[in-house]
Amino acid sequence: MKRITEAELAKELREQYIKNPPEGMTSKEVHDMSDDELLDMDYFLHEFDNLDDDDFGEEGFYIF
């Protein structure tokens, strides 16, 4: 697996989001964001993508 720097990741994300900006944003807004703002936005847009549906909101009894 190739390591990637935050700057490289931000550059790739910027290109991706300029072509297809998130709902409520324009390409210019994405272009004007700092690298940190862009990385934070991407994190929060995909924060819950890796959760298994089986682990969240499961009905039943819980023993603690």
N, C-alpha and C positions, 0 to 999 in steps of 0.2 A: 504494500500500500504506500503510495507516494504521499509524503507530507506536503502540506500546503500552508502558506503563511496567511495571517488574517488579511493582509493587504491583497493577496491574490484572490482569496475567497470573496472579499468585498468587491473586487473588480468584476469577477464572474457574476455575482449576484446583481450588481448594478446593471450590467448588460442585460441580464435576464429580466429584471424588473422595469427597465426602460422600455423594452419591447412589449412587456405585458404587465403594466403597473397594477398594484393591488387596488381593489375597489375603493373608491373615494380619493384616490391619488392620481396625479398626472405624471407623465414621464419627466417633466421639468423638475417637479418636487423630488423625485427619486434621484435625478442627476445632481441636485443641489445638496443632498444629504451627505453628512460626514460618513466615513467608513464605520465608525462606532454606531451611529444611528441606523445605518443600513443593516449591520449585523444584528443589532437588537431587534429591529423590525422583523427580520427573517426568523429569528428565534421565536418571537411571540406568535408569528403567523403559523409556525409548525410545532408549537410547544407540546401539543397533545397528539401528534400524528403517530407516535410509536406505542401508545397505550393499547393493550389488548382489550377488546370489548368484554371478554369474560371476567376481567379483573375489576371492572368499574361498574358500580351500581348493581351488583349481583344480589338477588333476593335469597333469603334463607336465614339460618341461625348463625350467630357469630359467638364464639367462645373466646374470651380474652384471658 
